[in-house]
Amino acid sequence: MRLAVYLGMLHAAERALADGWRTIADGHVAEADLHHLGHDLARRADGRITRLTPLTKRYGEQPDDEPQRLCTEGLGPLRDGPLGLLRDLQDLHTLATFVATTWDLVGQAAQATRDTDALHTVDWARPQVSNDMAFLRTRMHQSAPQALTG
């Protein structure tokens, strides 16, 4: 069963997302909303990792044999200024999108195997990541006018 590969990718991506939220929160401290909410959303990603643990124990967790890509790279060094903030938010949104689609695919496997515990975990996690993505989209829309025309 190759589900272990996707569980490994999901674990790495959730860890990168949690770290990314902390990086944004600590690196853009002038943005009060990002500082406080970023740490809250990092803790929420940590919670998803905790809820993922029973699935990785049941199905295993195998590293992907492809080269390291987005899911484990996370954010690089933060950028400065309004344009840097916009790019950092966009990078985090890309990572959150990867996390969301990976949860969706794990959900498809849970349906195929009729694993109700896994389905409950996926149903619990997916709305959280969707909310993260919605916040990031809104925050990018808020930041874009100043960053792109200033």
Secondary structure, DSSP 8 states (H G I E B T S, - for coil): -THHHHHHHHHHHHHHHHHHHHHHHHH-TTSHHHHHHHHHHHHHHHHHHHHHHHHHHHH-----SS---HHHH---S---HHHHHHHHHHHHHHHHHHHHHHHHHHHHHHHHHT-HHHHHHHHHHHHHHHHHHHHHHHHHHHHHHHHHH-
